[in-house]
Amino acid sequence: MWRWYDKGEEWLAISLLGGTSLSMLVSSTARAVGQPFAGGAELAQFLFIWTAVLGADITLRHGGQVRIDALVIRLPAKLQLIITSLCLGMMLLFLVLLAWYGFILATSNWQRPMGVAGLSYGYITLALPIGAVLMIITLLRRITAIGIIASLVADDDNAVEETL
């Protein structure tokens, strides 16, 4: 089931990025021929924000978040576990707060139109809490699948270490 979820999310992110590019191409081409497409830039902004949120979750799924561990990897395993658990706890708490307040923000922005396109600004602000929920799911999946310490290590780092 998770394989389909992961592939679906990746295809959606790729499609949204393609839509962003296509929207900008159509908008700039239409402007160049004298028939401007008023909502092109706004549509591209909307698609790009959702692409960024999905891309952040995909990156987190592969352990691609920024991690500075030069000091932590030199500590005893027990201390590594404590520090990593603390970091994961803070990450999860932050994501829960983003989701909670993000949904409140999205519902308060629902009646606000987004420029010329007339699209609700709520669709844009909804990207933040949905992205936070997706990242919570991803973090919990990584923790249960590969453990606490390895959950913050990039997948390709594990592959390099296994070959050494």
N, C-alpha and C positions, 0 to 999 in steps of 0.2 A: 504494500500500500504506500509506504513512504517513497518508494522509487517513482511511482506515478505522481505523487505530490511534488517531489523535487523536480522532475522533468517538466511538469506543468508550470511550476513557478519559473523555471529557466526559460521556457518557451514564451511565457507571458512577458517576462522582462525583455527578451529579445524583440518580441512584437511591439512592445511599447517604445523601445528605442528606435526601431524602424519607423514607427508612426511619428515619432518626434522628428526624425530626419526628413521623412516625407512631407510632414506638415510645414517644416521650414523651407523645403525645396519648392513646394507649391506656392507658399506665401511669397517667397522672394521672386519666383518666376512670374507670378500673377502681377506683382508690383512692377516688375521690369517691363511687362507688356501693357501697362496702363490700366489694369483691372485688379486693384489691390484686394486681397483676401483679408478682411479686417480681423477676424478671429484667429488667424494662423499662428501668431506668436503666443497667444494665450493658450491655444490648444497644445502647442509644442511645450509650453511651460508645464501644463497639467500632466502631459504624458511623461515628461522628463522627471518630474517630482516622483511619480509612481515608479518609474524605472529605477531611480536612485534608491528608493525604499526597498524594492524587491532585490536590487543588487546588493544592498547592505546585508539583507538576510542571507542571500546566496553566499556572500563572502564569509559571513559568520559561520555558516554551515560547513565551510571548508577550513575553518580556523584561521581565516585571513585577517583578523582584527589586529590592530597594532598591539604589540606586546614587547615590553622591555624586560627581559629576564636575565640579564647578565649577572645580577646579584643572586636572584632567587634560585637559579640552577646550581649554585655552589653551596646551597644550604642543605642540611639533612632532609631526608624525605618527609619526615613528620612535620617539619617547619614549612616545607614546600606545600604540603597538603593544607596546612592552616592558612597560609597566605593566599593560596589559590582559591580556597573555599571562601575566604573573606572577599576577594575580588569578585568571584562569581556571585556571591550574595549581594554585593553592592551593584553589580551589573543588573541582576534580576530586579532588585528594588527600584533602580532607576527606570528600567523598562516598564515595570508595573505603574510607576508614577506617570511616565509618558503616555501609557495606554489610558489610564484613568482620566487625567486632565486633558488628554488629546480628544477623547470622546466627548467630553464636556465642551471643549472648544469647537469641535466639528458640529455639534448640535446647535451651538449658539451662532455659528456662521452659515447655517443652512439657508437662511432667507437672503443672505448677502450675495448679489450677483457679481460675477467675475467679468468686469469690463464689457467689451463689445459682444463677446460670444454668448453672454447671457447664462452661462453655466453657473451653477451654484458653487460658491467658494467653499461650501461644506465638503465637496468632493475632493478638493485639494487638501484641506485640513484633516480629512479622514485618513489620508495616507500615513500620517504620523502614528496614530494609535494602532492602526492595522499592522503597520510595520513593526511596532513594538511587540504586539501579540505574536507575530510570526517569529520574531527574534527570541521571545521567551520560549516558544515551542522548540526552536532550533537549539537553544542552550540546554534545555532539559533533555532533548534527544541526545545531544553530544555527551552530556554528563552520564546518562544511563548507558549509552553505547560504549564509550571508551574510558570512562572514569573522570574523576575530578581534575587531576593534574593534567592529563592529556587533552582535556576538553578545550583548553585555551591554546594548544599547540597546533600550528598549521599542519594540515594533512600532508603537504609535500615535505615538511620537515621530518615527519615520521618516516616517510619513504626514504629520505636521504640517510637518516640514522639507521634504518634497518639494513641498508646496503653497505654501511661502513663496517 
